[in-house]
Amino acid sequence: MQKTQIKVIISGRVQGVFYRAHTKDTADRLGIKGYVKNLSDGSVEAVFEGEQPVITQMMEWCHKGPAAAKVDHVLAEKTEASSNFETFEIRY
């Protein structure tokens, strides 16, 4: 299968609720590579790279997030798969 890469911005109550840690756990479980980080405006940015079925599962998870989160909006943009990622990491 061909790799897909998407960049996602998640807004709502997504900082201070372990959104990044849970995103990493979910991405690791699904075998997705990329990163997640907090943005200065209170949203979270992530880049997911993997096969389309697991990217779809990851996107479904992003709309819910961890129990303490309240996701208001998820903006996704397909980007060119770079294959520069070896793992999924939390960036600071």
N, C-alpha and C positions, 0 to 999 in steps of 0.2 A: 504494500500500500504506500501511497505517497504521503509524505509528511505535510502537515498543515501548521501554520503559525498564525496566531491572532494576538492582538494587543487589546487589552480590556481595561476600562476605567470603571470602577465600582464606587457609587456614591451612596450616602446615607450614614447611618451610625455604623461605620466600618473600621474606625480606629479606636484603640483601647478596649477591644472586645476579642482579641486574639484572632482576628480575621487572617492575618498573614500566616500565623502558625498553622491554623486549620487549612488554609489554602495549600501550604507546603505538604502537610500530611496527606491531603486528598490527591495532589499532583503526584507525590511519590507512590501512593497506592495504585494510581492509574498508569504510571510509567511516563508521565509527562515531564518534559524538560522546560526550563525557562527561569523566570524569576517573579517575585512579588515585592512591592515596596509601597510605603506610605507616601502620599504627596502632601505638599504644604497646605493645600486647600481642604484637607480633611478626607479626601478620597483615597482609594487604593488603586495602584496600577499593577497589572500583571501581563506577562507575555507567556503564552502557552504554546509549546511545540510538540506535536505528536500526530498519531493517526486520527483521522476524522471522528471515528466513533468515540474515542476517549476524550477528544476535545469537546464533543457535544455533551458528554457526561459532566465534564468540568464546568462548562458554561451553565448547565442546569444547576450545579451546586452553587455557582457564584450568585445566582439569583436568590438563594436562601442564605448562604453563609452559615457561620456557627450560631448557636442558639441565642447568644447575647446581641447579635447584629440585627440591624434593621436596614435591609437593602432597599433603597429607593429607585436606583437606576443602574443599569449595566449597559455601557456603550462598548461595542466590539468592532474592531477593524481588522480585516484580514491583511496580513503582511506577508512578505516573501520569506519562506522558510530559509533560515540561515544555517542551521545545523551547527552553530557555534556553541550551543549549550551542551554541557556534559551531564549536568544534574539540574535539579530545581532548587533555587536558593532564595533566601530572604535577603533583600538588599536594604541597606540602611543609608 
